[in-house]
């Protein structure tokens, strides 16, 4: 199965199946490893993580029932903990790894080139060497970036259109970022 197909299955296709249908099939427990590049006490990071867990719950993925999420928190200035936590998560052999920053993505890539890694916020995935291009990432890494690269403009417009179709009553959308969360290092 191609990486993009797997990620689509994990994130989107499950929403198309009615919850009772999923409950009737004996599913294998899916495992996600999450490496957060923030202190566990960081309120914004905790809010993001809670939204991530809530989104999975809404899609019918229930912790301990059909999904297990293993999370590690490492502060941005603690490279040794990041490396150790990346090793721990990879050793668990999850179906996919979620990375929150450039340093956490680097730590995970140093441990595996086979388990799919999805980064949530990396400032420059091409310059960091994570992906070959935004259109065709290659390797085992893909994700989301808030870049001003002109090639991304069309993708943001398409995302905007999809959001508009999914939520017809919406008039606009926005993003909120904290400067230190961009974490270029």
N, CA and C atoms as a LAMMPS dump frame, in Angstrom:
ITEM: TIMESTEP
0
ITEM: NUMBER OF ATOMS
555
ITEM: BOX BOUNDS ff ff ff
-5.0000000000000000e+02 5.0000000000000000e+02
-5.0000000000000000e+02 5.0000000000000000e+02
-5.0000000000000000e+02 5.0000000000000000e+02
ITEM: ATOMS id mol type element x y z
1 1 1 N 0.844 -1.171 0
2 1 2 C 0 0 0
3 1 3 C 0.894 1.239 0
4 2 1 N 0.603 2.198 -0.836
5 2 2 C 1.396 3.411 -0.905
6 2 3 C 1.175 4.243 0.351
7 3 1 N 2.202 5.023 0.708
8 3 2 C 2.155 5.833 1.916
9 3 3 C 0.971 6.792 1.908
10 4 1 N 0.747 7.464 0.785
11 4 2 C -0.366 8.416 0.733
12 4 3 C -1.7 7.72 0.92
13 5 1 N -1.843 6.518 0.334
14 5 2 C -3.072 5.755 0.517
15 5 3 C -3.271 5.408 1.983
16 6 1 N -2.192 5.02 2.653
17 6 2 C -2.277 4.657 4.061
18 6 3 C -2.68 5.859 4.904
19 7 1 N -2.043 7.003 4.651
20 7 2 C -2.344 8.201 5.426
21 7 3 C -3.789 8.62 5.182
22 8 1 N -4.258 8.539 3.931
23 8 2 C -5.641 8.874 3.629
24 8 3 C -6.583 7.941 4.364
25 9 1 N -6.261 6.663 4.35
26 9 2 C -7.079 5.688 5.068
27 9 3 C -7.128 6.026 6.542
28 10 1 N -5.981 6.323 7.101
29 10 2 C -5.899 6.613 8.522
30 10 3 C -6.684 7.864 8.894
31 11 1 N -6.535 8.909 8.085
32 11 2 C -7.125 10.184 8.461
33 11 3 C -8.497 10.496 7.915
34 12 1 N -8.807 10.015 6.719
35 12 2 C -10.038 10.453 6.097
36 12 3 C -11.044 9.383 5.772
37 13 1 N -10.593 8.259 5.273
38 13 2 C -11.524 7.238 4.817
39 13 3 C -12.36 6.675 5.948
40 14 1 N -11.822 6.648 7.144
41 14 2 C -12.572 6.122 8.283
42 14 3 C -13.839 6.925 8.525
43 15 1 N -13.815 8.195 8.174
44 15 2 C -14.995 9.04 8.383
45 15 3 C -16.161 8.618 7.492
46 16 1 N -15.859 7.986 6.374
47 16 2 C -16.918 7.59 5.452
48 16 3 C -17.656 6.333 5.91
49 17 1 N -17.064 5.559 6.794
50 17 2 C -17.712 4.345 7.27
51 17 3 C -18.608 4.672 8.448
52 18 1 N -19.828 4.205 8.433
53 18 2 C -20.681 4.426 9.601
54 18 3 C -20.087 3.728 10.822
55 19 1 N -20.268 4.335 11.99
56 19 2 C -19.718 3.77 13.217
57 19 3 C -20.205 2.351 13.468
58 20 1 N -21.51 2.02 13.271
59 20 2 C -21.945 0.643 13.523
60 20 3 C -21.239 -0.374 12.627
61 21 1 N -20.914 0.007 11.395
62 21 2 C -20.226 -0.918 10.5
63 21 3 C -18.845 -1.229 11.043
64 22 1 N -18.141 -0.197 11.523
65 22 2 C -16.821 -0.43 12.086
66 22 3 C -16.9 -1.34 13.302
67 23 1 N -17.93 -1.182 14.106
68 23 2 C -18.048 -1.962 15.326
69 23 3 C -18.282 -3.435 15.039
70 24 1 N -18.837 -3.777 13.88
71 24 2 C -19.15 -5.156 13.564
72 24 3 C -17.925 -5.957 13.142
73 25 1 N -16.891 -5.3 12.688
74 25 2 C -15.704 -5.995 12.211
75 25 3 C -14.653 -6.06 13.31
76 26 1 N -14.036 -7.209 13.419
77 26 2 C -12.931 -7.336 14.364
78 26 3 C -11.722 -6.645 13.754
79 27 1 N -11.409 -5.478 14.274
80 27 2 C -10.296 -4.703 13.732
81 27 3 C -9.034 -4.959 14.531
82 28 1 N -7.947 -4.847 13.852
83 28 2 C -6.671 -4.914 14.542
84 28 3 C -6.448 -3.559 15.206
85 29 1 N -5.865 -3.591 16.367
86 29 2 C -5.558 -2.358 17.087
87 29 3 C -4.501 -1.587 16.293
88 30 1 N -4.816 -0.348 15.938
89 30 2 C -3.864 0.528 15.248
90 30 3 C -3.051 1.271 16.294
91 31 1 N -1.826 1.557 15.953
92 31 2 C -0.947 2.223 16.91
93 31 3 C -0.331 3.453 16.259
94 32 1 N -0.386 4.567 16.988
95 32 2 C 0.201 5.821 16.539
96 32 3 C 1.213 6.269 17.583
97 33 1 N 2.395 6.602 17.14
98 33 2 C 3.401 7.171 18.026
99 33 3 C 3.448 8.675 17.807
100 34 1 N 3.383 9.446 18.88
101 34 2 C 3.383 10.907 18.791
102 34 3 C 4.582 11.443 19.554
103 35 1 N 5.408 12.222 18.868
104 35 2 C 6.54 12.87 19.522
105 35 3 C 6.295 14.373 19.511
106 36 1 N 6.008 14.908 20.685
107 36 2 C 5.728 16.335 20.84
108 36 3 C 7.022 17.057 21.201
109 37 1 N 7.308 18.129 20.503
110 37 2 C 8.516 18.91 20.76
111 37 3 C 8.264 20.068 21.692
112 38 1 N 7.459 19.858 22.693
113 38 2 C 7.095 20.893 23.665
114 38 3 C 7.051 20.269 25.052
115 39 1 N 7.162 21.098 26.066
116 39 2 C 7.004 20.613 27.43
117 39 3 C 5.553 20.165 27.603
118 40 1 N 5.349 19.12 28.359
119 40 2 C 3.989 18.621 28.584
120 40 3 C 3.111 19.673 29.269
121 41 1 N 3.725 20.619 29.937
122 41 2 C 2.977 21.682 30.619
123 41 3 C 2.589 22.837 29.689
124 42 1 N 3.069 22.847 28.444
125 42 2 C 2.76 23.914 27.492
126 42 3 C 1.267 23.873 27.154
127 43 1 N 0.538 24.916 27.507
128 43 2 C -0.925 24.908 27.347
129 43 3 C -1.361 24.848 25.877
130 44 1 N -0.656 25.537 24.999
131 44 2 C -1.019 25.481 23.58
132 44 3 C -0.775 24.087 23.006
133 45 1 N 0.331 23.48 23.371
134 45 2 C 0.626 22.131 22.89
135 45 3 C -0.39 21.138 23.44
136 46 1 N -0.783 21.29 24.692
137 46 2 C -1.799 20.413 25.284
138 46 3 C -3.134 20.578 24.562
139 47 1 N -3.485 21.813 24.22
140 47 2 C -4.741 22.059 23.505
141 47 3 C -4.705 21.405 22.123
142 48 1 N -3.559 21.526 21.422
143 48 2 C -3.42 20.894 20.111
144 48 3 C -3.563 19.388 20.236
145 49 1 N -2.902 18.815 21.237
146 49 2 C -2.942 17.363 21.437
147 49 3 C -4.363 16.897 21.775
148 50 1 N -5.069 17.658 22.605
149 50 2 C -6.456 17.316 22.953
150 50 3 C -7.346 17.357 21.707
151 51 1 N -7.128 18.346 20.837
152 51 2 C -7.904 18.436 19.592
153 51 3 C -7.608 17.244 18.686
154 52 1 N -6.351 16.827 18.629
155 52 2 C -5.958 15.656 17.85
156 52 3 C -6.699 14.418 18.357
157 53 1 N -6.692 14.195 19.659
158 53 2 C -7.364 13.026 20.238
159 53 3 C -8.876 13.092 20.021
160 54 1 N -9.447 14.285 20.171
161 54 2 C -10.885 14.464 19.976
162 54 3 C -11.282 14.188 18.526
163 55 1 N -10.466 14.614 17.58
164 55 2 C -10.751 14.369 16.164
165 55 3 C -10.786 12.868 15.878
166 56 1 N -9.848 12.14 16.429
167 56 2 C -9.853 10.688 16.24
168 56 3 C -11.097 10.065 16.865
169 57 1 N -11.482 10.537 18.031
170 57 2 C -12.677 10.029 18.71
171 57 3 C -13.914 10.248 17.834
172 58 1 N -14.021 11.419 17.231
173 58 2 C -15.165 11.723 16.365
174 58 3 C -15.205 10.823 15.137
175 59 1 N -14.05 10.343 14.704
176 59 2 C -13.98 9.452 13.549
177 59 3 C -14.189 7.991 13.932
178 60 1 N -14.471 7.751 15.207
179 60 2 C -14.743 6.389 15.654
180 60 3 C -13.53 5.64 16.165
181 61 1 N -12.406 6.321 16.318
182 61 2 C -11.19 5.686 16.833
183 61 3 C -11.149 5.922 18.331
184 62 1 N -11.258 4.852 19.087
185 62 2 C -11.335 4.95 20.532
186 62 3 C -10.086 4.348 21.169
187 63 1 N -9.439 5.142 22.017
188 63 2 C -8.244 4.678 22.701
189 63 3 C -8.509 3.407 23.488
190 64 1 N -7.66 2.407 23.291
191 64 2 C -7.801 1.135 23.981
192 64 3 C -8.749 0.164 23.307
193 65 1 N -9.581 0.651 22.395
194 65 2 C -10.523 -0.22 21.69
195 65 3 C -10.004 -0.582 20.298
196 66 1 N -9.769 0.43 19.47
197 66 2 C -9.267 0.159 18.13
198 66 3 C -8.036 0.999 17.769
199 67 1 N -7.58 1.795 18.735
200 67 2 C -6.373 2.586 18.507
201 67 3 C -5.615 2.769 19.817
202 68 1 N -4.309 2.767 19.708
203 68 2 C -3.461 3.08 20.854
204 68 3 C -2.538 4.2 20.435
205 69 1 N -2.541 5.265 21.213
206 69 2 C -1.69 6.412 20.929
207 69 3 C -0.623 6.484 22.022
208 70 1 N 0.62 6.336 21.613
209 70 2 C 1.749 6.432 22.531
210 70 3 C 2.393 7.799 22.332
211 71 1 N 2.424 8.6 23.385
212 71 2 C 2.895 9.979 23.267
213 71 3 C 4.107 10.215 24.156
214 72 1 N 5.054 10.956 23.617
215 72 2 C 6.228 11.385 24.375
216 72 3 C 6.36 12.892 24.208
217 73 1 N 6.705 13.569 25.303
218 73 2 C 6.865 15.02 25.316
219 73 3 C 8.331 15.347 25.59
220 74 1 N 8.94 16.128 24.735
221 74 2 C 10.331 16.539 24.925
222 74 3 C 10.437 18.036 24.656
223 75 1 N 11.047 18.756 25.558
224 75 2 C 11.182 20.201 25.36
225 75 3 C 12.138 20.472 24.195
226 76 1 N 11.944 21.6 23.515
227 76 2 C 12.753 21.901 22.324
228 76 3 C 14.255 21.923 22.575
229 77 1 N 14.674 22.232 23.77
230 77 2 C 16.115 22.336 24.05
231 77 3 C 16.721 21.036 24.592
232 78 1 N 15.959 19.954 24.589
233 78 2 C 16.439 18.678 25.13
234 78 3 C 16.575 17.636 24.015
235 79 1 N 17.634 17.773 23.226
236 79 2 C 17.852 16.89 22.077
237 79 3 C 18.03 15.434 22.503
238 80 1 N 18.656 15.202 23.643
239 80 2 C 18.871 13.827 24.11
240 80 3 C 17.547 13.13 24.419
241 81 1 N 16.636 13.822 25.082
242 81 2 C 15.312 13.234 25.358
243 81 3 C 14.563 12.972 24.055
244 82 1 N 14.655 13.905 23.121
245 82 2 C 13.998 13.718 21.823
246 82 3 C 14.511 12.456 21.143
247 83 1 N 15.821 12.285 21.145
248 83 2 C 16.421 11.101 20.519
249 83 3 C 15.973 9.822 21.229
250 84 1 N 15.996 9.848 22.558
251 84 2 C 15.589 8.674 23.333
252 84 3 C 14.113 8.344 23.104
253 85 1 N 13.262 9.374 23.12
254 85 2 C 11.829 9.148 22.916
255 85 3 C 11.545 8.658 21.499
256 86 1 N 12.285 9.176 20.525
257 86 2 C 12.124 8.699 19.145
258 86 3 C 12.466 7.218 19.056
259 87 1 N 13.55 6.814 19.712
260 87 2 C 13.933 5.391 19.733
261 87 3 C 12.83 4.55 20.382
262 88 1 N 12.283 5.024 21.49
263 88 2 C 11.216 4.294 22.181
264 88 3 C 10.001 4.112 21.279
265 89 1 N 9.588 5.195 20.631
266 89 2 C 8.399 5.124 19.778
267 89 3 C 8.61 4.187 18.588
268 90 1 N 9.759 4.26 17.952
269 90 2 C 10.05 3.394 16.811
270 90 3 C 10.089 1.929 17.252
271 91 1 N 10.618 1.673 18.445
272 91 2 C 10.683 0.299 18.965
273 91 3 C 9.291 -0.297 19.168
274 92 1 N 8.288 0.546 19.364
275 92 2 C 6.908 0.07 19.536
276 92 3 C 6.274 -0.371 18.213
277 93 1 N 6.956 -0.106 17.096
278 93 2 C 6.487 -0.451 15.747
279 93 3 C 5.063 0.058 15.467
280 94 1 N 4.857 1.376 15.596
281 94 2 C 3.529 1.919 15.317
282 94 3 C 3.213 1.876 13.819
283 95 1 N 1.949 2.045 13.488
284 95 2 C 1.535 2.103 12.088
285 95 3 C 1.965 3.421 11.459
286 96 1 N 2.017 4.468 12.266
287 96 2 C 2.41 5.794 11.788
288 96 3 C 2.961 6.581 12.969
289 97 1 N 3.867 7.507 12.671
290 97 2 C 4.43 8.398 13.679
291 97 3 C 3.995 9.822 13.367
292 98 1 N 3.613 10.564 14.39
293 98 2 C 3.243 11.958 14.232
294 98 3 C 4.289 12.805 14.93
295 99 1 N 4.801 13.789 14.207
296 99 2 C 5.843 14.666 14.722
297 99 3 C 5.317 16.094 14.75
298 100 1 N 5.67 16.838 15.801
299 100 2 C 5.107 18.178 15.933
300 100 3 C 6.024 19.308 15.477
301 101 1 N 7.323 19.065 15.327
302 101 2 C 8.254 20.152 15
303 101 3 C 9.397 19.641 14.126
304 102 1 N 10.228 20.56 13.686
305 102 2 C 11.413 20.19 12.913
306 102 3 C 12.363 19.284 13.715
307 103 1 N 12.699 19.634 14.964
308 103 2 C 13.609 18.755 15.716
309 103 3 C 13.025 17.358 15.981
310 104 1 N 11.718 17.259 16.234
311 104 2 C 11.136 15.936 16.483
312 104 3 C 11.116 15.109 15.206
313 105 1 N 10.884 15.758 14.081
314 105 2 C 10.912 15.047 12.803
315 105 3 C 12.318 14.544 12.519
316 106 1 N 13.321 15.371 12.792
317 106 2 C 14.717 14.957 12.621
318 106 3 C 15.025 13.741 13.493
319 107 1 N 14.609 13.793 14.749
320 107 2 C 14.871 12.685 15.673
321 107 3 C 14.217 11.391 15.191
322 108 1 N 12.983 11.472 14.704
323 108 2 C 12.29 10.276 14.22
324 108 3 C 12.953 9.725 12.957
325 109 1 N 13.337 10.604 12.04
326 109 2 C 13.986 10.157 10.805
327 109 3 C 15.345 9.507 11.065
328 110 1 N 16.006 9.903 12.123
329 110 2 C 17.276 9.272 12.472
330 110 3 C 17.061 7.836 12.954
331 111 1 N 15.828 7.516 13.346
332 111 2 C 15.525 6.183 13.882
333 111 3 C 14.847 5.263 12.878
334 112 1 N 14.151 5.812 11.883
335 112 2 C 13.449 4.947 10.927
336 112 3 C 13.333 5.611 9.561
337 113 1 N 13.439 4.799 8.549
338 113 2 C 13.181 5.228 7.172
339 113 3 C 12.067 4.378 6.568
340 114 1 N 11.371 3.612 7.426
341 114 2 C 10.303 2.741 6.921
342 114 3 C 8.933 3.068 7.505
343 115 1 N 8.842 3.431 8.765
344 115 2 C 7.548 3.761 9.37
345 115 3 C 7.131 5.137 8.856
346 116 1 N 5.896 5.277 8.366
347 116 2 C 5.451 6.595 7.884
348 116 3 C 5.477 7.64 9.006
349 117 1 N 5.99 8.816 8.671
350 117 2 C 6.054 9.936 9.611
351 117 3 C 5.246 11.084 9.019
352 118 1 N 4.328 11.615 9.826
353 118 2 C 3.538 12.78 9.422
354 118 3 C 3.928 13.923 10.343
355 119 1 N 4.449 15.017 9.768
356 119 2 C 4.793 16.164 10.605
357 119 3 C 3.639 17.15 10.578
358 120 1 N 3.399 17.765 11.722
359 120 2 C 2.285 18.698 11.835
360 120 3 C 2.711 20.131 11.546
361 121 1 N 3.939 20.468 11.831
362 121 2 C 4.392 21.836 11.565
363 121 3 C 5.907 21.847 11.422
364 122 1 N 6.339 21.952 10.202
365 122 2 C 7.762 22.072 9.908
366 122 3 C 7.898 23.283 8.993
367 123 1 N 8.779 24.188 9.36
368 123 2 C 8.91 25.439 8.622
369 123 3 C 9.43 25.243 7.201
370 124 1 N 10.407 24.379 7.012
371 124 2 C 11.018 24.199 5.699
372 124 3 C 11.347 22.724 5.475
373 125 1 N 10.358 21.911 5.117
374 125 2 C 10.604 20.473 4.973
375 125 3 C 11.579 20.125 3.852
376 126 1 N 11.638 20.927 2.805
377 126 2 C 12.589 20.666 1.714
378 126 3 C 13.998 21.035 2.169
379 127 1 N 14.165 22.225 2.72
380 127 2 C 15.464 22.683 3.197
381 127 3 C 16.007 21.825 4.327
382 128 1 N 15.103 21.251 5.13
383 128 2 C 15.524 20.378 6.234
384 128 3 C 15.892 18.99 5.745
385 129 1 N 15.592 18.705 4.471
386 129 2 C 15.923 17.401 3.91
387 129 3 C 14.902 16.312 4.214
388 130 1 N 13.72 16.69 4.683
389 130 2 C 12.692 15.702 5.023
390 130 3 C 11.978 15.184 3.787
391 131 1 N 11.739 16.073 2.819
392 131 2 C 11.008 15.702 1.607
393 131 3 C 11.764 16.188 0.384
394 132 1 N 11.539 15.5 -0.733
395 132 2 C 12.177 15.901 -1.987
396 132 3 C 11.51 17.148 -2.564
397 133 1 N 10.184 17.194 -2.477
398 133 2 C 9.42 18.351 -2.93
399 133 3 C 8.078 18.333 -2.213
400 134 1 N 7.372 19.446 -2.244
401 134 2 C 6.067 19.492 -1.589
402 134 3 C 5.042 18.666 -2.359
403 135 1 N 5.153 18.648 -3.665
404 135 2 C 4.208 17.888 -4.485
405 135 3 C 4.451 16.384 -4.399
406 136 1 N 5.711 15.99 -4.306
407 136 2 C 6.083 14.563 -4.257
408 136 3 C 7.136 14.378 -3.171
409 137 1 N 6.681 14.217 -1.918
410 137 2 C 7.623 14.171 -0.815
411 137 3 C 8.639 13.032 -0.905
412 138 1 N 8.211 11.853 -1.359
413 138 2 C 9.116 10.707 -1.415
414 138 3 C 9.429 10.211 -0.02
415 139 1 N 10.121 9.095 0.087
416 139 2 C 10.511 8.56 1.384
417 139 3 C 9.32 8.201 2.258
418 140 1 N 9.526 8.288 3.563
419 140 2 C 8.485 7.91 4.508
420 140 3 C 7.923 9.1 5.268
421 141 1 N 8.129 10.315 4.751
422 141 2 C 7.714 11.523 5.462
423 141 3 C 6.774 12.369 4.616
424 142 1 N 5.746 12.869 5.253
425 142 2 C 4.838 13.828 4.639
426 142 3 C 4.282 14.69 5.764
427 143 1 N 3.557 15.726 5.423
428 143 2 C 2.984 16.528 6.495
429 143 3 C 2.504 17.882 6.047
430 144 1 N 2.421 18.775 7.021
431 144 2 C 1.847 20.092 6.824
432 144 3 C 2.882 21.149 7.168
433 145 1 N 2.91 22.174 6.345
434 145 2 C 3.854 23.262 6.583
435 145 3 C 3.155 24.59 6.364
436 146 1 N 3.585 25.586 7.095
437 146 2 C 3.084 26.94 6.887
438 146 3 C 4.206 27.71 6.222
439 147 1 N 4.322 27.509 4.94
440 147 2 C 5.404 28.123 4.189
441 147 3 C 4.825 29.156 3.228
442 148 1 N 5.65 30.076 2.855
443 148 2 C 5.212 31.091 1.898
444 148 3 C 5.684 30.745 0.491
445 149 1 N 6.157 29.525 0.311
446 149 2 C 6.619 29.107 -1.013
447 149 3 C 5.475 29.218 -2.021
448 150 1 N 5.7 29.84 -3.175
449 150 2 C 4.641 30.034 -4.157
450 150 3 C 3.947 28.737 -4.589
451 151 1 N 4.671 27.632 -4.614
452 151 2 C 4.073 26.36 -5.025
453 151 3 C 2.952 25.932 -4.093
454 152 1 N 2.942 26.457 -2.873
455 152 2 C 1.919 26.07 -1.904
456 152 3 C 0.619 26.85 -2.091
457 153 1 N 0.644 27.945 -2.794
458 153 2 C -0.544 28.785 -2.923
459 153 3 C -1.739 28.004 -3.464
460 154 1 N -1.526 27.224 -4.491
461 154 2 C -2.609 26.422 -5.062
462 154 3 C -3.15 25.4 -4.087
463 155 1 N -2.271 24.817 -3.286
464 155 2 C -2.707 23.836 -2.293
465 155 3 C -3.57 24.497 -1.218
466 156 1 N -3.2 25.711 -0.795
467 156 2 C -4 26.414 0.201
468 156 3 C -5.361 26.794 -0.368
469 157 1 N -5.407 27.195 -1.635
470 157 2 C -6.69 27.52 -2.266
471 157 3 C -7.563 26.264 -2.331
472 158 1 N -6.987 25.139 -2.727
473 158 2 C -7.744 23.891 -2.793
474 158 3 C -8.242 23.477 -1.409
475 159 1 N -7.398 23.6 -0.401
476 159 2 C -7.817 23.285 0.961
477 159 3 C -8.968 24.19 1.373
478 160 1 N -8.865 25.466 1.042
479 160 2 C -9.921 26.42 1.356
480 160 3 C -11.238 26.008 0.702
481 161 1 N -11.185 25.583 -0.555
482 161 2 C -12.394 25.133 -1.261
483 161 3 C -12.998 23.902 -0.591
484 162 1 N -12.153 22.969 -0.215
485 162 2 C -12.649 21.749 0.438
486 162 3 C -13.283 22.063 1.783
487 163 1 N -12.649 22.953 2.532
488 163 2 C -13.224 23.351 3.811
489 163 3 C -14.572 24.036 3.61
490 164 1 N -14.646 24.85 2.589
491 164 2 C -15.886 25.57 2.287
492 164 3 C -17.01 24.587 1.947
493 165 1 N -16.692 23.55 1.13
494 165 2 C -17.701 22.538 0.791
495 165 3 C -18.113 21.736 2.017
496 166 1 N -17.14 21.46 2.886
497 166 2 C -17.429 20.663 4.074
498 166 3 C -18.228 21.451 5.105
499 167 1 N -18.105 22.754 5.083
500 167 2 C -18.785 23.609 6.043
501 167 3 C -19.398 24.797 5.304
502 168 1 N -20.544 24.568 4.615
503 168 2 C -21.125 25.603 3.757
504 168 3 C -21.448 26.921 4.456
505 169 1 N -21.708 26.897 5.75
506 169 2 C -22.052 28.119 6.461
507 169 3 C -20.868 28.974 6.832
508 170 1 N -19.664 28.47 6.622
509 170 2 C -18.485 29.226 7.027
510 170 3 C -18.215 30.375 6.07
511 171 1 N -17.659 31.435 6.602
512 171 2 C -17.338 32.599 5.784
513 171 3 C -15.822 32.765 5.621
514 172 1 N -15.05 32.353 6.626
515 172 2 C -13.602 32.496 6.545
516 172 3 C -12.953 31.535 7.532
517 173 1 N -11.704 31.4 7.399
518 173 2 C -10.957 30.594 8.358
519 173 3 C -9.63 31.271 8.603
520 174 1 N -8.976 30.898 9.707
521 174 2 C -7.691 31.503 10.02
522 174 3 C -6.825 30.486 10.748
523 175 1 N -5.561 30.836 10.874
524 175 2 C -4.645 30.017 11.656
525 175 3 C -4.027 30.894 12.72
526 176 1 N -3.599 30.259 13.785
527 176 2 C -2.937 30.984 14.857
528 176 3 C -1.606 30.306 15.111
529 177 1 N -0.562 31.089 15.157
530 177 2 C 0.756 30.533 15.393
531 177 3 C 1.46 31.328 16.48
532 178 1 N 2.286 30.648 17.212
533 178 2 C 3.172 31.327 18.143
534 178 3 C 4.564 31.217 17.553
535 179 1 N 5.3 32.291 17.58
536 179 2 C 6.613 32.335 16.944
537 179 3 C 7.505 31.174 17.391
538 180 1 N 7.562 30.863 18.681
539 180 2 C 8.475 29.802 19.132
540 180 3 C 8.008 28.416 18.672
541 181 1 N 6.741 28.262 18.27
542 181 2 C 6.255 26.965 17.823
543 181 3 C 6.738 26.645 16.402
544 182 1 N 7.221 27.659 15.674
545 182 2 C 7.749 27.381 14.331
546 182 3 C 9.053 26.611 14.414
547 183 1 N 9.827 26.847 15.447
548 183 2 C 10.979 26.025 15.799
549 183 3 C 11.851 25.654 14.592
550 184 1 N 12.594 26.586 14.085
551 184 2 C 13.42 26.359 12.907
552 184 3 C 14.623 25.465 13.162
553 185 1 N 14.985 25.23 14.403
554 185 2 C 16.212 24.51 14.699
555 185 3 C 16.194 23.053 14.513
